[in-house]
Amino acid sequence: MIMLKRTLLIGSLCLSLAFKAEFKDPWESSLVTVMQDGQLKYNADGKGNTIPDFSHVGYHHGEIEIPDVRIVKSVNAAATGSSDEIIQHAINEVAKMPLDKNGFRGAILLRKGQYVIADAIKINQSGIVLRGEGDAAMGTRLIAAGKGQRALVQISGTGSLAEIAGSRVKITDKYVPVGATSFTVSSASQFKVGDEIVLLRPGTTEWIKDIQMDRIEARQGTKQWQPGEYDLRFERKITAIDGNKIMIDNPVMMQMEEKYGGGQIYKSSFKGRITEVGIENMFFESAYTNDTDEDHSWIAVKFDKVENGWARNLTSKYFAYSCVSLENGAKNITVKDSKCFDAKSIITGGRRYSFNNDGQQNLFMNLETTEGRHDYVTGARTLGPNVFYNCKASSTHADIGPHHRWAAGTLYDNIITDGEINIQDRGNWGSGHGWAGVTQVLWNCKVKRAAVQSPWASGLNYSIGTQGEKSDGRFSGRPDGVWENQNKAGLNPESLYMAQLRSRKK
């Protein structure tokens, strides 16, 4: 913790000096005020909604650094043929080792060399780290050989998020604003500090009607949104209780209103979800036959049913879908210092999602892509907070942003792209994508163009300091998002995520 604070302080000083040197006339958003001590003040609208704190994301909410886990086993690539069995055998052996006091069994070092993988590598136990000796072609190089649309490295537990029977209670506040970290329930008697809960925001008929997702212009395959399918389940932890008032570890990302069914909470469990797993310092390559080949490895690294894990210092080339994809069960994962280059596939839907997130409380930072479609992207009902910070995309073929069906609570911070970032009603694209999201924040991004629109009801989307052309998006008749100082340099703080992280660690 001391080292982390020292690093953040040095980084803060460097950013501050660079900021002062580059911009003679810095400006602040009307929504976030930087106080003299570096703390942030969030300025609420008439209903109490604020820009939320996005900083409690990634590995252990960003409260501890990703560790350098001790090596307990080392392997070399097979001299000939596939290395699947060598790597999987090492993983299976380490999986039998006891967990240490920090929850780790140990790291497996794949020494420099070329590892041909005919099928897939699987990690399904907690406490295992797979480490290479460099993410360049001359480092630790894993090649997805042969055919088959698969993830090369699959990190996953089992089970699913479950409600503990009899624990559900209703939130009694008529309105809970975005950014809130507390609310009142009908009875808090059965809850205690540290309980894992779900904050449930129901998807009602009235809400779907008001955001007009019951009347998407139909074409073949279009599905109108249905109540129940849009019950949103935000994972949270109780940090304090005062009478019937509950305090939680991460803010509300979508306003809860009595007229749309309000909200509820219940105790939750995720038996089988694994923890303390990571993959680092490797180069991944998919074999392919031509630039539009569809029968080869799809994803370099996939996480699902994992909490508190990481992927760092990875480079992938030629995969059809992602370098790293976080599925719905992935929570508090950090993906950093990685690159996704030169995807091979036809250029159409369901391909080239370079860094994909369907999970909760995840952090993507310091990333680079080429030839992607949706480079930094979320899927249907992706629930925040989630953050993409300091990422670059070039030679793009589609847009960055929430892709479809109501993501709630994503920060796009210092994203640079030669293409578009869009937050909009996607209408009948796909099978009826509709409104892509709410509480989506663009902060100090550089784009070719951007469409930032807000839904008809239930929240806002924001473009703060975006540099680039403002676009009408697919539909010009949709409500505009909150735009501040388009094409004006000098936004302070330069990074909202880093400022929020520093502010809460003071």
Secondary structure, 3 states (H helix, E strand, C coil): CHHHHHHHHHHHHHHHHHHHHHCCCCECCCCEEECCCCCEEECCCCCCCCCCCCCCCCHHHHCCCCCCCCEEEEECCCCCCCCHHHHHHHHHHHHCCCCCCCCCCEEEEECCEEEEECCCEEECCCCEEEECCCCCCCCEEEEECCCCCCEEEEEECCCCCEECCCCCEEECCCEECCCCCEEEECCCCCCCCCCEEEEEECCCHHHHHHCCCCCCCCCCCCCCCCCCCCCEEEEEEEEEEECCEEEECCCCCCCEEHHHCCCEEEEEECCCCEEEEEEEEEEEEECCCCCCCCCCCCEEEEEECEEEEEEEEEEEECCCCEEEEECCCEEEEEEEEEEEECCCCCCCCCCCCCEEECCECCEEEEEEEECCCCCEEECCCCEEEEEEEEEEEECCCCEEEECCCCEEEEEEEEEEECCEEEECECCCCCCCCCECEEEEEEECCEEEEEEEECCCCCCCCEEECCEEEECCCCCCCCCECEEECCCCCCECCCCHHHHHHHHHHC
